[in-house]
Amino acid sequence: MSSGRAEKGMIADWWRSIDRWFLAAFICLMVGGFVLSFAASPPVAEKIGLEPFHFVKRHALFLLPSMMVMLGVSMLSPRGIRRMSILLLGGSMFLMIVALFFGMEVKGARRWVEFGPLTIQPSEFMKPAFVVICAWLFAERARKKEIPGNLFAIVLLGMVCALLVAQPDLGQTILTAGTWGGLFFMAGLPWLWIVVLGGIGVTGFCMAYFVFPHVASRIDRFTTGEGDTFQVDTAREAILRGGWLGQGPGEGTVKRILPDSHTDFAFSVIAEEFGIVTCMALALIFCFIVVRGLQVALAQRDNFTRLAISGLVLLFGLQSIINMAVNLHLMPAKGMTLPFISYGGSSMMAIAISAGFILALTRRKPQNESRTDELLARTAALYGV
């Protein structure tokens, strides 16, 4: 009887402290992604000889566990998040090494590990854990100068990037390094470090162009427009044909010849069938998550919490921007899922963990609740909201 009351009390405390705007935004994306899968997935399934709703059913199969994971993780304390991140980072990096030697190869890349009927992409789970651990290292360095947190974070970045490049997965490398750079800057990065690390980043990008033929090919196709540009041209045509209000659910025609319409180019399918207005609304949800995350992070007294929230929403926002930019032909093509919208079990589960981390870290605490409310009220007044 007492355990039941304690459980109800814990859930009630969770409900009182949770940021309901974040919760609503994440659930909206998850449900929206499932609904939109009815438009994007059937053509791909039919092309490869599967029944039309094969990917829709699999999307639904991953949706419920992902939602449960997000809610479960959101109940953790900051210490629990750090412990989970250490285990998740260690496990995912180990599986990334396994994938290099024993993983399945797709289009020349070894990024996936098979466990019976399940195929896992360990690098997806590495990203949120990596951000949390780096935030902890930076916070420890700020708390005690004798702790070499910055050095450990640099070494960890090097290890993670080496594994990603070995797969190879240059897109995830850029995303991870970019998020780390933003996190390091928010932690008080000296200008000298900015110049040094910026130079290393530019050098690495130039080396990737000359070392990896597929990277050079994508950049050349983007800058010159010559070569095989079928996929990006088709995606752009789908967006243009949709107009402001779209062709209507199930009425899209360009999507039927778009190879990755259910994953990397789901945004283009949304534009064709539901219009640019729906795409703008979707982009606003992603923007809201990032902006609110940074606002709430700014109000935190604890360095770890502030940096972890900032890094996680930055990771979320950068991944969204990269996917939408590729669909709009604003940057070279890169396989990057749109959070909660694109099909992919590993991606959905990993993003659910990230969302759970954000929900857990942004839960209201008695010591900073008044400061958070005051800062958000001032920000709202500033913008006239």
N, C-alpha and C positions, 0 to 999 in steps of 0.2 A: 504494500500500500504506500509506504513512504518512498520507495523507489519510483513509483508511478508519479507521485506528487513532485519529486525532484526532477523527473524527466519533463513534466509539464512546465515546471518552473524554469528549466533550462531553455526550453523552446520559447517560452514567453519572454525571457530575457533576450534571447536571440532576436525575436521579432521586434522588441522595443529598440534594440541597439542597431539593427541592420539599416543600411542606407537604402531606403526603398526605391529611390530614383535609379540607383545602379541596378538593383534587383529587377525592376521593371524593364530597364533598357536591355539587360542580358536576356531575359525571358522573351522579350519582343523579338530580338534577333534570332533566338533559337526557334521559336514558333514560325517566324517569318521565313527562315531558311528551309524549314520543312515544307511549308506551303509552296514556296518558290521551286522546290525540287520537282514538283509535279510538272513544271514548265520546262526545266532544264534537263532532267534525267532521261525521260522516255526516248528521245531520238538517239542518244548514245547507246542505250541498251538494245534498241532495235538494230542498229548498225553492226553490233558485234554478236548478234544472234540470240540475245536474251529476251525474256518477256518484258514488255514495255515498262512495267513498274518495278523492275528488279532493284534499281538504285534507290527508288523512293522507299521501298520496304527496308532496305539496308540503312538508309538515312534515319528512318523511324526507329530501327533497332538500336542505333547508337544514341538517339536523342534522349530517351528516358534515362539510361545509365549516366549520360553526361550531365543531365540536370541534377540527378541524385548526387553525383560527385561534386558538382558546384556547390550545392546546398550543404553537403557534409563538410567540405573543406572550409566553407564560410564560418563554421562554428569553432574553428581552431583559434588558439591564442597566438600572438606573435612568436612565442617560443616554439609552439607546435608547428607553425609554418616553417621556421628555420630548420627544425629537425626533419620535417617531411622533405624539404628542399635538398638537404644534404643527401638523404637516401635516394631521392629522385634523380639528382644530378649524377651521383655515383653510378646508379643503375643504368641510366640512359647513356652515359659515356662508355660504360662497359659494353652495352649492346651496340653502340656505334662502332666500336672496335670489332666486335663479332661480325657485324654486317659487312665490314671491309673484307673479311676472309670467307665467311660462310653465307652471307646474305644473298638474296635474289638480285639479279642484275636486270635493270630496265633502262634501255636506251644508253647503255654504257655507264650507268651510275649504280653504285651499291649503297642504298640508303635504307633498305627494308629487311626486317628479320621475320621469318615465318614461325609461328607457333600453332601447328595444326592448321585449322581453318582460318586463323587470325594472321593478318599481316600488319606488323607494327613498324612505324617510322620513329626510331628513338630520338632523333634530333628535334622532333616536335615537343617531346616531353622535357628535353634538355633546356629549352629556352626560358620558361618561367622559373625553373629552379636556378638556372644560371643568374638571372636578374636578381632574385632574392638573396642568393649567396654573395654576389658582388655588392649589393646594398649593405649587407651585414658587414662585409670586410671594410667598406668605406666608412661606415658608421663607427666601427671599432677603432679605425685609424684616427678619426676625429675625436673619439673619447679618450684614447691614450696614444700619445705621439710615438711611444716606443713600440707599438704594435705595427708591424709592416703590412698593414691591410692593403694599401695601394699596390705594393709589390706583388702580394699574393693574387690580387685581382688581375694584374697584368699577366702574370704567369698563367692563371686560369683562362684568360681570354686567348692566350697563345695556344694552349692545349685544345680548347674547343674549336678555334678556327682551323688548326691543323687537321683535326678530325673531319671537319666539314669540307675543307678543300680536298682531302684525300678521297671523299666519296665519288665524284666531286659535287658540291652543292654551293655554288658561288652566291646565289641569291640569299640563302640562309646565312651565309658568312657575312654578307653586307648588312643584313637585317640585325644579326647578333652584334656585330662590331659597332654599327650605328647606335643601337640601343645602349651598349656599354659606354660609348663615347658621350652620349647625352647624360648618362648616369654619373660618369666621372666628372663631367662639367658641373653638374648640380651639387656634387660633393665638394666643390671648391678646387677644381683643377687649375694649377698655375698656368699662366700664358705660355711659359716655355714648354710645358708638356703638351699644350694644344698644338704648337708648331711642330714639335717632334712627332707626336702621334698622327697629326694630319699628314705630315710628310711620309710617314710609314704607310698610311692608308692609301695615299695617291700612288706610291711606289708599288704596293701590292696590287692595286687595280691595274696599273700598266703591265705588270708582270703577268697577271691573269689574261690580259688581252693577247700577249705574245705566246703564252704557254698553252692555253686551252683553246683549240680551234673553234669549239662551239660558242665560246664567249665572243671571240673575234667575229664570228659569223653573225651572231645576233646584233652586235653593235654596228657592224657594217650594213646589215639590212636596215637597221633603224635609221642610220645617218644618210644612207644613199637611196634607200627604197628599192634597191636591186636585189635579186635573188628570190628565194621562196618566202614570200610575205603573205601567203594564203590565209593563215589563221588570224593574224592581226587585221588584215584587210576585211575579212569576213566579219570579225567582231565589230569593227567600225561601221560596216554596212548595216549590221543588226541594230546598232544604236541609232543610226540615222533614220532607218526605216521605222523605228518605233515612234519617233516624234515626241511630242510632249506627253501624250496620254497613252501611247502604245497601241498595238494591234488588237489587244484583247487576250485573255487567258486561252492558251492553246492555239492561237491564230498565227503565231510566229512561223515563218518559213525559212528565214536565213539560218536559224538555230539548227536546222536539220542537217546542215552541211558543216557546222562548226565542230571540230573534233573534240575539244575539251569543254563543251558547253556546260557540263555539270560540275566542273572543278574550277580551273583557272579563269574561265570566261563566263561564269554564271552571271556576272554583272551585266554583260552584253545581252544575255537572254532576258534578264529583268527589264532592260531598257527597251527591247523590241516588243515585249508583250505587255508591259505595264507602264512604259513611258519614262521619260526623263524626270518627270515629277516624282515618281516612286524612287528613282535612283537618288535624287536630291534628298528625299526624306531619309533614305537609308544612310547616306553620307552624313546627314545631320545627327543621326543616332550615334554613329562612330565619333563624330566631333564632340557631341555632348559628353560621352564617356571620357574622352581625353581631357577636355576642359574641366569638367567637374572633378576628375581625379586629381588634376594638378591643383585646383582650388582647395580641395580637402587636404591634400598632402602639405600644402603651404601652412595649414593651420596646426599641423602636428608638432608636438614638442619633442618627440623622440626621433632622433636622426634616422634610425633604421626604418621606422614606419614611414617617415616622409620620403626617404629615398626609394624604398621598395614600392610604394604606391606609384611614385613618379615613373620609375623604371617599367613597371608592369603596364601602365596605361600608354607609355611611350612605345613599348613593344607592340601593343594592341593597335595603336594608331598607325605606326609605320607599316605594319603588315597590311593594314587596310588600304593605306595610300598607295603602296606598291602595286597591289592587285588592281585597284581602280585605275591607276595611271597606265598600266599595261593595257587594260581594256580600252582606254581612251587613246592609246598610241602616243602617250607622252613620255614613255621610256621603253627601252628594249624589252622584248618578251622574256618573261621569267615565270617559272612555275611557282606561284604563291597563292595559297587559298585565301578567300575572303572570310574572315572569322565568323563562324556559326552559319554562314550562308552556303559556302561551297561544300560539295560532298567530300567525305573523307573521315574515316573513323578515328585515326590517330590525331588528326588536326582538331576534330571536334572535342575529343576527350582532353587534349592538352590545353585547348583554349578554355574549356570548362574549368580546368585546374587554375589557370590564370585568373579567370573571373572569380573563382572561389577565394583565391588569395586576395584579390582586390576587395571583395565583400568583407572578408575577415579583418583586413587591416583598416578598413574605413568604418568599422563599427564604432559607434559613439562610446566614448569612455568618460567617466565622471570628471576626470582631471582636465580634459580638454574640450568637453562638450560646449561649454559657454564660449570658449575662444573660437571654436569652429563655427558655431551659429553666428557669432558676431562678424567673423570674416566673410562668411557667405552672404550675410545681410548687407555688409558694406559693398561687396562686389555686385550684388543685385541692384543696389541703389545707384551704383556708378554707371551701370548699363541701362538703368531705367526699367528693370524688370520688376 
